[in-house]
């Protein structure tokens, strides 16, 4: 994921996403990312128990220490953490341990997506998202709502509706160019998204993500109240 380095607005910062190496623990992800030339990592601190995923709990005391050691040894940063899933039995307080660790390690964002089966649960989704934003605020993290084309919130308009209604200062959306393509979102639609909601980007090379850089250059005009840099995520394997 490219991100703007503090104090160096010309240089993007690239972060290695967890799904690229789903079998790696966070510490292993850090070492691989460092050897490959990345500047940061995007570890999964909330496991999903999917095939191929690492079996150790990332919140285990030994795993946390291993991750801290890896970051200190390599000098890499943590850009974002994942994945907060909104399900029917979701309790946002269950995310707090991951949020606390993310904040401690300097992460800036947490990815969230919705996986409920009903189509009439907007209020529930809004409540969970809003509460998660409130829980994340003391740790300095934004909550970036994603719209996978096979999830409950499948379109840009749907996630914008939730983020707008929540009206939280640390709210935002995550643009993954794969889902952008699958949802048939016209790039021009992104021009109407408030820039303060666009914290970073997950580009997939197969989807022509370089066109997004034309819409979202790495440096914005600060005189118009826009941020100096936009963070962009490294392509993920799916």
For each residue, the residues with C-beta under 8 A, 3 or more apart:
1: 13 14 15 16 17 40 42 79 80 200 201 202 231 232 233 234
2: 12 13 14 15 201 218 231 232 233 234
3: 12 13 14 15 39 40 79 108 200 229 231 232
4: 8 9 11 12 13 218 219 228 229 230 231
5: 8 9 11 12 13 39
6:
7:
8: 4 5 11
9: 4 5 218 219 228 229
10: 218 219
11: 4 5 8
12: 2 3 4 5 218 229 232
13: 1 2 3 4 5 39 40 77 79 231
14: 1 2 3 37 38 39 40 234
15: 1 2 3 33 38 39 40 41 42 77 79 80 231 233 234
16: 1 20 21 29 32 33 36 38 40 41 42 234
17: 1 20 42 202 233 234 235 236
18: 21 22 24 29 41 42 43 44 82
19: 22 236 237 238
20: 16 17 234 235 236 237
21: 16 18 24 28 29 32
22: 18 19 44 50 52 53 54
23: 52 53 54
24: 18 21 28 29 32 54
25: 28 29 54 56 58 63 66 67
26: 29 30 41 43 44 45 58 63 66 67 70
27: 30 31 63 66 67 69 70
28: 21 24 25 31 32 54 70
29: 16 18 21 24 25 26 32 33 41 43
30: 26 27 33 34 41 43 67 70 71 74 76
31: 27 28 34 35 70 74
32: 16 21 24 28 29 35 36
33: 15 16 29 30 36 38 40 41 74 76
34: 30 31 37 38 74 75 76
35: 31 32
36: 16 32 33
37: 14 34
38: 14 15 16 33 34 41 76 234
39: 3 5 13 14 15 76 77
40: 1 3 13 14 15 16 33 76 77 78 79
41: 15 16 18 26 29 30 33 38 76 77 78 79
42: 1 15 16 17 18 78 79 80 81 82 233 234
43: 18 26 29 30 58 67 78 81 82
44: 18 22 26 47 48 53 58 81 82 83
45: 26 58 59 81 82 98 101 102
46: 81 82 83 84 85 95 98
47: 44 53 54 57 58
48: 44 53 83 85
49: 53
50: 22 53
51:
52: 22 23
53: 22 23 44 47 48 49 50
54: 22 23 24 25 28 47 58
55:
56: 25 60 63
57: 47 60 63
58: 25 26 43 44 45 47 54 63 64 67 98 101
59: 45 63 64 97 98 101
60: 56 57 63 64
61: 64 65
62: 65 66
63: 25 26 27 56 57 58 59 60 66 67
64: 58 59 60 61 67 68 101
65: 61 62 68 69
66: 25 26 27 62 63 69 70
67: 25 26 27 30 43 58 63 64 70 71 105
68: 64 65 71 72 105
69: 27 65 66 72 73
70: 26 27 28 30 31 66 67 73 74 76
71: 30 67 68 74 75 76 77 78 105
72: 68 69 75
73: 69 70
74: 30 31 33 34 70 71
75: 34 71 72
76: 30 33 34 38 39 40 41 70 71
77: 13 15 39 40 41 71 106
78: 40 41 42 43 71 81 102 105 106 107
79: 1 3 13 15 40 41 42 107 108 109 200 231 233
80: 1 15 42 102 107 108 109 110 111 144 200 233
81: 42 43 44 45 46 78 98 99 101 102 107 109 110 111 141
82: 18 42 43 44 45 46 110 111
83: 44 46 48 111 112 113
84: 46 95 98 110 111 112 113 132 143
85: 46 48 90 112 113 114 115
86: 90 112 113 114 115 116 125 128 129 152
87: 90 115 116
88: 116 117 118
89:
90: 85 86 87 94 128
91: 94
92: 95 96 128 131 132 135
93: 96 135
94: 90 91 97
95: 46 84 92 98 99 110 132 135 136
96: 92 93 99 100 135
97: 59 94 100 101
98: 45 46 58 59 81 84 95 101 102 110
99: 81 95 96 102 103 110 135 136 139 141
100: 96 97 103 104 139
101: 45 58 59 64 81 97 98 104 105
102: 45 78 80 81 98 99 105 107 110 139 141
103: 99 100 106 107 138 139 140 141
104: 100 101 139
105: 67 68 71 78 101 102
106: 77 78 103
107: 78 79 80 81 102 103 110 141
108: 3 79 80 140 141 142 199 200 231
109: 79 80 81 141 142 143 144 172 174 199 200 231
110: 80 81 82 84 95 98 99 102 107 132 136 141 142 143 144
111: 80 81 82 83 84 144 146 174
112: 83 84 85 86 129 132 143 144 145 146
113: 83 84 85 86 145 146 147 148 151 153
114: 85 86 125 145 151 152 153
115: 85 86 87 151 152
116: 86 87 88 121 124 125 152
117: 88 152
118: 88 121
119: 152
120:
121: 116 118 124 125 152
122: 125 126 161 162
123: 126 127
124: 116 121 127 128
125: 86 114 116 121 122 128 129 152 153 162
126: 122 123 129 130 162 165 166
127: 123 124 130 131
128: 86 90 92 124 125 131 132
129: 86 112 125 126 132 133 143 145 162 163 166 171
130: 126 127 133 134 166 168
131: 92 127 128 134 135
132: 84 92 95 110 112 128 129 135 136 143
133: 129 130 136 137 142 143 166 168 170 171
134: 130 131 137 168
135: 92 93 95 96 99 131 132 138
136: 95 99 110 132 133 139 141 142 143 170
137: 133 134 140 141 168 169 170
138: 103 135
139: 99 100 102 103 104 136
140: 103 108 137
141: 81 99 102 103 107 108 109 110 136 137 170
142: 108 109 110 133 136 170 171 172 199
143: 84 109 110 112 129 132 133 136 168 170 171 172
144: 80 109 110 111 112 172 173 174 199 200
145: 112 113 114 129 153 159 162 163 171 172 173 174
146: 111 112 113 151 153 159 173 174 176 179
147: 113 151 153 154 155 156 158 159 173 179 183
148: 113 151 154 176 179
149: 154 179 182 183
150: 154
151: 113 114 115 146 147 148 154
152: 86 114 115 116 117 119 121 125
153: 113 114 125 145 146 147 158 159 162
154: 147 148 149 150 151 158 183
155: 147 158 159 183 185
156: 147 159 160 173 180 183 185 189 190 193
157: 160 161
158: 147 153 154 155 161 162
159: 145 146 147 153 155 156 162 163 173
160: 156 157 163 164 173 193 197
161: 122 157 158 164 165
162: 122 125 126 129 145 153 158 159 165 166
163: 129 145 159 160 166 168 171 172 173 197
164: 160 161 167
165: 126 161 162
166: 126 129 130 133 162 163 171
167: 164 171
168: 130 133 134 137 143 163 171
169: 137
170: 133 136 137 141 142 143
171: 129 133 142 143 145 163 166 167 168 197
172: 109 142 143 144 145 163 196 197 198 199
173: 144 145 146 147 156 159 160 163 193 197 198
174: 109 111 144 145 146 199 200 201 202 233
175: 180 190 198 201 202 212
176: 146 148 179 180 201 202 204 233 236
177: 180 181 201 202 203 204 207 208 209 212
178: 181 182 202 204 206 207 236 238
179: 146 147 148 149 176 182 183
180: 156 175 176 177 183 185 187 207
181: 177 178 184 185 204 207 208
182: 149 178 179
183: 147 149 154 155 156 179 180
184: 181
185: 155 156 180 181 189 190
186: 189
187: 180 190 211 212 215
188: 191
189: 156 185 186 192 193
190: 156 175 185 187 193 198 212 215 216
191: 188 215
192: 189
193: 156 160 173 189 190 197 198
194: 197 198
195: 198 220 226 227 230
196: 172 227
197: 160 163 171 172 173 193 194
198: 172 173 175 190 193 194 195 201 216 230
199: 108 109 142 144 172 174 230 231
200: 1 3 79 80 108 109 144 174 230 231 232 233
201: 1 2 174 175 176 177 198 209 212 216 230 231 232 233
202: 1 17 174 175 176 177 178 232 233 234 235 236
203: 177 207 209 210 212 232 233 234 235
204: 176 177 178 181 207 209 235 236 238
205: 209 235
206: 178
207: 177 178 180 181 203 204
208: 177 181 211
209: 177 201 203 204 205 212 213 235
210: 203 213 214
211: 187 208 214 215
212: 175 177 187 190 201 203 209 215 216 232
213: 209 210 216 217 218 232
214: 210 211 217
215: 187 190 191 211 212
216: 190 198 201 212 213 230 232
217: 213 214 220 230
218: 2 4 9 10 12 213 229 230 232
219: 4 9 10 228 229
220: 195 217 224 226 227 228 229 230
221: 224 226
222: 225 226 227 228
223:
224: 220 221
225: 222
226: 195 220 221 222
227: 195 196 220 222 230
228: 4 9 219 220 222
229: 3 4 9 12 218 219 220
230: 4 195 198 199 200 201 216 217 218 220 227
231: 1 2 3 4 13 15 79 108 109 199 200 201
232: 1 2 3 12 200 201 202 203 212 213 216 218
233: 1 2 15 17 42 79 80 174 176 200 201 202 203 236
234: 1 2 14 15 16 17 20 38 42 202 203
235: 17 20 202 203 204 205 209
236: 17 19 20 176 178 202 204 233
237: 19 20
238: 19 178 204
